[in-house]
Each structure stands twice: as structure tokens, then as C-alpha cells.
Amino acid sequence: MLSAVEIEHTQSIPTYYPVVTNLTDRITSMFVFTNILSLMIYAFVSANVTICMYLV
């Protein structure tokens, strides 16, 4: 019984590391995604403004 508890403890300790790395990876990917999204929106808006200027 004691050995099973010990194994459970040793297994539960390293599980924090992948969670932290996964979280940081997710944050960086979200940052990159939002950066690309904002750039795309900016390009779209600027293109629309130039088209409107050409039309007017």
C-alpha cells in the first residue's frame, strides 16, 4: 500500500512541468495568432480605405 502511494506521489510531481510548458506554448501561440490577426485586420482596413479613396 505504501509503495503505491509513493509511486503516485512521484508521478504527480513531474506532471506540473508539461502543464507549465504547455501553458507557455499556448500563450506564445495565442500572442502570435493575435499579432497575425491584428496585422490582417490592419491590412484589410487599409485596403478598404484605399479602395474607398479610389471610388471617391
Backbone as JSON Lines, residues from 0, in Angstrom:
{"i":0,"aa":"M","n":[0.84,-1.21,0.0],"ca":[0.0,0.0,0.0],"c":[0.87,1.26,0.0]}
{"i":1,"aa":"L","n":[1.91,1.25,0.85],"ca":[2.77,2.41,0.96],"c":[3.53,2.67,-0.35]}
{"i":2,"aa":"S","n":[3.95,1.59,-1.0],"ca":[4.69,1.73,-2.25],"c":[3.8,2.34,-3.33]}
{"i":3,"aa":"A","n":[2.54,1.96,-3.36],"ca":[1.6,2.52,-4.34],"c":[1.43,4.02,-4.13]}
{"i":4,"aa":"V","n":[1.34,4.43,-2.86],"ca":[1.2,5.86,-2.53],"c":[2.45,6.61,-2.96]}
{"i":5,"aa":"E","n":[3.61,6.01,-2.72],"ca":[4.88,6.64,-3.1],"c":[4.95,6.82,-4.63]}
{"i":6,"aa":"I","n":[4.55,5.79,-5.35],"ca":[4.57,5.85,-6.81],"c":[3.63,6.96,-7.29]}
{"i":7,"aa":"E","n":[2.47,7.07,-6.67],"ca":[1.5,8.09,-7.03],"c":[2.1,9.48,-6.82]}
{"i":8,"aa":"H","n":[2.8,9.65,-5.68],"ca":[3.42,10.94,-5.37],"c":[4.49,11.29,-6.4]}
{"i":9,"aa":"T","n":[5.36,10.33,-6.72],"ca":[6.44,10.59,-7.66],"c":[5.89,10.88,-9.06]}
{"i":10,"aa":"Q","n":[4.76,10.27,-9.41],"ca":[4.17,10.52,-10.72],"c":[3.48,11.88,-10.77]}
{"i":11,"aa":"S","n":[2.92,12.32,-9.64],"ca":[2.17,13.58,-9.62],"c":[3.1,14.78,-9.64]}
{"i":12,"aa":"I","n":[4.34,14.63,-9.2],"ca":[5.27,15.77,-9.14],"c":[5.69,16.25,-10.54]}
{"i":13,"aa":"P","n":[6.14,15.38,-11.45],"ca":[6.6,15.88,-12.75],"c":[5.47,16.31,-13.69]}
{"i":14,"aa":"T","n":[4.22,16.02,-13.34],"ca":[3.11,16.38,-14.22],"c":[2.93,17.9,-14.3]}
{"i":15,"aa":"Y","n":[3.51,18.64,-13.35],"ca":[3.4,20.09,-13.38],"c":[4.22,20.68,-14.53]}
{"i":16,"aa":"Y","n":[5.37,20.07,-14.82],"ca":[6.27,20.61,-15.84],"c":[5.64,20.69,-17.23]}
{"i":17,"aa":"P","n":[5.03,19.59,-17.73],"ca":[4.4,19.69,-19.07],"c":[3.24,20.67,-19.1]}
{"i":18,"aa":"V","n":[2.53,20.79,-17.99],"ca":[1.4,21.73,-17.92],"c":[1.93,23.16,-18.07]}
{"i":19,"aa":"V","n":[3.01,23.48,-17.36],"ca":[3.59,24.83,-17.41],"c":[4.11,25.12,-18.81]}
{"i":20,"aa":"T","n":[4.84,24.15,-19.4],"ca":[5.39,24.35,-20.75],"c":[4.27,24.46,-21.76]}
{"i":21,"aa":"N","n":[3.23,23.65,-21.58],"ca":[2.08,23.69,-22.49],"c":[1.4,25.05,-22.39]}
{"i":22,"aa":"L","n":[1.3,25.56,-21.16],"ca":[0.66,26.86,-20.94],"c":[1.46,27.97,-21.61]}
{"i":23,"aa":"T","n":[2.78,27.95,-21.44],"ca":[3.62,28.98,-22.05],"c":[3.56,28.88,-23.57]}
{"i":24,"aa":"D","n":[3.55,27.64,-24.09],"ca":[3.43,27.44,-25.53],"c":[2.11,27.99,-26.03]}
{"i":25,"aa":"R","n":[1.06,27.74,-25.27],"ca":[-0.27,28.21,-25.66],"c":[-0.32,29.74,-25.65]}
{"i":26,"aa":"I","n":[0.31,30.35,-24.64],"ca":[0.32,31.81,-24.53],"c":[1.08,32.42,-25.71]}
{"i":27,"aa":"T","n":[2.24,31.83,-26.04],"ca":[3.04,32.35,-27.15],"c":[2.3,32.18,-28.47]}
{"i":28,"aa":"S","n":[1.65,31.04,-28.66],"ca":[0.9,30.79,-29.9],"c":[-0.27,31.76,-30.0]}
{"i":29,"aa":"M","n":[-0.93,32.01,-28.85],"ca":[-2.04,32.96,-28.85],"c":[-1.54,34.36,-29.18]}
{"i":30,"aa":"F","n":[-0.37,34.73,-28.64],"ca":[0.21,36.04,-28.9],"c":[0.52,36.19,-30.39]}
{"i":31,"aa":"V","n":[1.12,35.14,-30.97],"ca":[1.46,35.17,-32.39],"c":[0.19,35.24,-33.23]}
{"i":32,"aa":"F","n":[-0.81,34.47,-32.82],"ca":[-2.09,34.44,-33.56],"c":[-2.76,35.81,-33.53]}
{"i":33,"aa":"T","n":[-2.78,36.44,-32.35],"ca":[-3.41,37.76,-32.23],"c":[-2.61,38.8,-33.02]}
{"i":34,"aa":"N","n":[-1.27,38.64,-33.03],"ca":[-0.42,39.55,-33.81],"c":[-0.76,39.45,-35.29]}
{"i":35,"aa":"I","n":[-0.83,38.22,-35.79],"ca":[-1.14,37.98,-37.2],"c":[-2.54,38.49,-37.51]}
{"i":36,"aa":"L","n":[-3.47,38.24,-36.59],"ca":[-4.86,38.65,-36.79],"c":[-4.95,40.18,-36.88]}
{"i":37,"aa":"S","n":[-4.25,40.86,-35.98],"ca":[-4.28,42.32,-35.98],"c":[-3.65,42.88,-37.26]}
{"i":38,"aa":"L","n":[-2.57,42.23,-37.72],"ca":[-1.92,42.65,-38.96],"c":[-2.87,42.47,-40.14]}
{"i":39,"aa":"M","n":[-3.59,41.33,-40.17],"ca":[-4.53,41.06,-41.24],"c":[-5.67,42.08,-41.23]}
{"i":40,"aa":"I","n":[-6.17,42.39,-40.03],"ca":[-7.25,43.37,-39.9],"c":[-6.77,44.74,-40.37]}
{"i":41,"aa":"Y","n":[-5.55,45.1,-39.97],"ca":[-4.97,46.38,-40.37],"c":[-4.83,46.47,-41.89]}
{"i":42,"aa":"A","n":[-4.33,45.38,-42.5],"ca":[-4.17,45.34,-43.95],"c":[-5.53,45.44,-44.65]}
{"i":43,"aa":"F","n":[-6.52,44.72,-44.11],"ca":[-7.88,44.73,-44.68],"c":[-8.47,46.13,-44.62]}
{"i":44,"aa":"V","n":[-8.33,46.79,-43.46],"ca":[-8.88,48.13,-43.27],"c":[-8.18,49.12,-44.19]}
{"i":45,"aa":"S","n":[-6.86,49.03,-44.27],"ca":[-6.12,49.96,-45.12],"c":[-6.48,49.76,-46.59]}
{"i":46,"aa":"A","n":[-6.67,48.49,-46.99],"ca":[-7.07,48.19,-48.37],"c":[-8.46,48.77,-48.64]}
{"i":47,"aa":"N","n":[-9.36,48.64,-47.69],"ca":[-10.71,49.19,-47.85],"c":[-10.67,50.71,-47.96]}
{"i":48,"aa":"V","n":[-9.81,51.33,-47.15],"ca":[-9.7,52.8,-47.17],"c":[-9.18,53.25,-48.53]}
{"i":49,"aa":"T","n":[-8.17,52.56,-49.07],"ca":[-7.61,52.94,-50.37],"c":[-8.65,52.73,-51.47]}
{"i":50,"aa":"I","n":[-9.42,51.65,-51.39],"ca":[-10.47,51.38,-52.38],"c":[-11.52,52.5,-52.32]}
{"i":51,"aa":"C","n":[-11.9,52.88,-51.1],"ca":[-12.9,53.95,-50.94],"c":[-12.36,55.26,-51.49]}
{"i":52,"aa":"M","n":[-11.08,55.52,-51.29],"ca":[-10.47,56.75,-51.79],"c":[-10.46,56.74,-53.31]}
{"i":53,"aa":"Y","n":[-10.21,55.56,-53.9],"ca":[-10.22,55.45,-55.36],"c":[-11.64,55.65,-55.9]}
{"i":54,"aa":"L","n":[-12.62,55.1,-55.18],"ca":[-14.02,55.21,-55.62],"c":[-14.49,56.66,-55.52]}
{"i":55,"aa":"V","n":[-14.06,57.33,-54.45],"ca":[-14.46,58.73,-54.23],"c":[-13.53,59.63,-55.03]}
